[in-house]
Amino acid sequence: MRGTHAADILAEVHLLPTENGGRQNPTPADKFGCPVGIGSEFFDMRIDLSGIGSLSPGQTARVPITFLRPDFVLPLLRVGSEFTLWEGRTIGHGRVIELYGHTAG
């Protein structure tokens, strides 16, 4: 259950600089989606950027993330879990700061 939060997690994400294999352009200003790699699995997600605007290559930000299938993803995550952002290659990294939709048991 998600409670009062629309997002599943709060994460700190870092987009790699373009010269290190990151995106060529900033993300859209309102939301951004790409697969997230956790271990050897990938899951679809959306980052809510409405509060901060677009992210540029090389930038780091704390952002709310919603998973398209949270029932599959949330059991794999804990505070401090790390993941990759993927667009045919790794374009960034992230770390879970807070879980909204799952209580580790």
C-alpha positions in Angstrom: 0.0 0.0 0.0 1.3 3.4 -0.9 -0.3 5.4 1.8 -0.3 9.2 1.2 2.8 9.0 -1.1 2.2 8.6 -4.9 5.8 7.5 -5.2 7.2 4.2 -4.1 10.7 5.4 -3.1 12.8 8.5 -2.6 16.2 8.1 -4.3 19.3 10.0 -4.9 20.1 9.7 -8.6 23.2 10.8 -10.5 23.2 11.0 -14.2 26.6 10.3 -15.8 28.2 13.1 -17.7 27.9 12.8 -21.5 31.7 12.2 -21.8 31.4 9.2 -19.4 28.6 7.5 -21.4 25.6 9.5 -20.0 22.8 11.1 -21.9 23.4 13.7 -24.6 20.6 15.9 -23.4 18.8 16.8 -20.2 15.7 14.8 -19.2 12.2 16.2 -19.8 11.2 18.7 -17.1 8.1 17.0 -15.7 8.9 13.2 -15.6 11.4 10.8 -16.9 11.2 7.1 -17.3 13.8 4.4 -18.1 14.5 0.9 -16.9 16.2 0.5 -13.5 18.8 -2.2 -13.1 18.7 -4.0 -9.7 21.2 -6.9 -9.7 20.7 -8.7 -13.0 17.0 -7.6 -13.4 15.5 -4.5 -15.0 12.2 -2.8 -14.0 10.3 0.1 -15.6 9.9 3.3 -13.5 9.1 7.0 -13.7 10.9 9.8 -11.9 8.7 12.7 -10.9 10.7 15.9 -11.8 7.8 18.3 -11.4 9.3 19.7 -8.2 12.8 20.3 -9.6 12.7 20.4 -13.4 14.9 18.5 -15.9 18.1 16.8 -14.9 21.2 17.4 -17.0 24.1 14.9 -17.6 26.4 15.0 -14.6 23.7 16.3 -12.2 22.7 14.6 -8.9 19.2 15.1 -7.3 16.9 13.5 -4.7 13.8 12.4 -6.6 10.6 10.4 -6.0 10.3 7.3 -8.1 7.3 5.2 -9.0 7.6 1.7 -10.3 5.2 0.3 -12.9 5.2 -3.0 -11.0 6.1 -2.1 -7.4 5.0 -5.6 -6.2 8.0 -7.1 -8.1 10.5 -4.4 -7.2 9.9 -3.3 -3.7 10.7 -6.6 -2.1 14.2 -6.3 -3.6 14.9 -2.9 -2.1 16.1 -1.5 1.3 17.3 1.9 2.3 20.8 2.1 0.9 20.1 -0.2 -2.1 21.8 0.8 -5.2 20.6 0.6 -8.8 21.5 1.7 -12.3 19.5 3.8 -14.8 19.5 2.3 -18.2 19.0 3.5 -21.8 20.6 0.8 -23.8 23.6 1.4 -21.6 24.1 2.7 -18.0 23.3 6.4 -18.0 23.3 6.9 -14.2 23.2 5.4 -10.7 20.9 5.7 -7.8 20.5 4.9 -4.1 17.3 4.4 -2.1 16.9 7.1 0.6 13.4 6.2 1.7 10.8 3.4 1.0 7.2 4.6 0.9 5.5 1.5 -0.5 7.1 -1.4 1.4 8.1 -2.2 4.9 11.1 -4.6 5.1 10.2 -7.6 7.2 
